[in-house]
Amino acid sequence: YYQPEASEVMGRRGGPARGAAPTAAPAPSAAELGRVEWLVQEWMSAVGQAGYLMGHEPVLVSSTVRQILQRAGLDEREVIALRGMFKKMRRKMEKTD
């Protein structure tokens, strides 16, 4: 079978040549369940502090949050990023209280 030369595959700047098939990066693995639970707790803390839980059942809200996160299939990097966002929001709310 035909094996392309390196010059046919690589572009001038080291990336794929124009028209070359893109190479897929390996898919990151899903975050562990414990890490997702870590995010759920941060999320619940933020919505509680924002006043969202008034008039809502916390158990049902946390169950919904878990379902959303499990369906999303987040990887470790995404869990860490979202948790950081919620922590930042909580800190901002603490300063305005």
C-alpha positions as MATLAB code, in Angstrom:
seq = 'YYQPEASEVMGRRGGPARGAAPTAAPAPSAAELGRVEWLVQEWMSAVGQAGYLMGHEPVLVSSTVRQILQRAGLDEREVIALRGMFKKMRRKMEKTD';
ca = [
       0.000    0.000    0.000;
       1.012    3.635   -0.453;
       2.986    5.207    2.423;
       3.123    9.036    2.092;
       6.407   10.843    2.483;
       6.836   12.982    5.619;
       6.840   16.105    3.448;
       3.399   15.126    2.113;
       1.890   14.781    5.584;
       3.512   17.662    7.456;
       2.810   21.272    6.596;
       5.389   24.068    6.552;
       4.802   24.912   10.221;
       4.941   21.358   11.527;
       1.194   20.749   11.550;
      -0.733   18.577    9.135;
      -0.430   19.469    5.465;
      -3.376   21.119    3.779;
      -5.847   18.433    2.825;
      -4.302   15.855    5.166;
      -6.710   13.939    7.364;
      -6.722   15.347   10.908;
      -5.317   13.098   13.586;
      -7.605   12.537   16.529;
      -6.265   13.250   19.981;
      -6.925   10.452   22.433;
     -10.183   11.012   24.278;
      -9.617   11.921   27.933;
     -10.996    9.424   30.394;
     -14.066   10.277   32.437;
     -13.531   11.713   35.903;
     -13.899    9.335   38.828;
     -17.256    9.321   40.591;
     -15.688   10.733   43.770;
     -14.390   13.738   41.849;
     -17.845   14.349   40.360;
     -19.305   14.183   43.878;
     -16.681   16.765   44.910;
     -18.076   19.035   42.186;
     -21.687   18.367   43.250;
     -20.846   19.538   46.780;
     -19.245   22.744   45.485;
     -22.214   23.365   43.169;
     -24.709   22.826   46.003;
     -22.754   25.126   48.276;
     -22.816   27.868   45.637;
     -26.536   27.595   44.882;
     -27.292   27.438   48.591;
     -25.308   30.591   49.209;
     -27.034   32.268   46.259;
     -30.413   31.517   47.849;
     -31.589   29.066   45.197;
     -32.386   26.326   47.706;
     -35.060   28.422   49.432;
     -38.271   26.827   48.232;
     -36.445   23.866   46.668;
     -35.724   20.481   48.208;
     -31.903   20.185   48.470;
     -31.982   16.399   47.983;
     -33.875   16.782   44.709;
     -31.623   19.602   43.517;
     -28.452   17.617   44.257;
     -29.948   14.569   42.523;
     -30.647   16.679   39.427;
     -27.120   18.120   39.504;
     -25.654   14.586   39.719;
     -27.764   13.445   36.762;
     -26.618   16.404   34.673;
     -22.954   15.820   35.509;
     -23.104   12.063   34.930;
     -24.769   12.570   31.555;
     -22.096   15.117   30.624;
     -19.321   12.541   31.154;
     -16.819   15.153   32.349;
     -13.106   14.442   32.394;
     -10.832   15.399   35.297;
      -9.794   18.730   33.765;
     -13.417   19.753   33.270;
     -14.366   18.810   36.843;
     -11.490   20.882   38.213;
     -12.399   23.852   36.003;
     -16.070   23.818   37.008;
     -15.253   23.416   40.675;
     -12.920   26.392   40.458;
     -15.675   28.468   38.861;
     -18.138   27.627   41.623;
     -15.551   28.365   44.323;
     -14.842   31.742   42.739;
     -18.553   32.572   42.607;
     -18.969   31.630   46.267;
     -16.032   33.854   47.279;
     -17.554   36.774   45.370;
     -20.910   36.210   47.081;
     -19.206   36.069   50.490;
     -17.643   39.487   49.866;
     -20.998   41.042   48.961;
     -22.865   39.593   51.977;
];
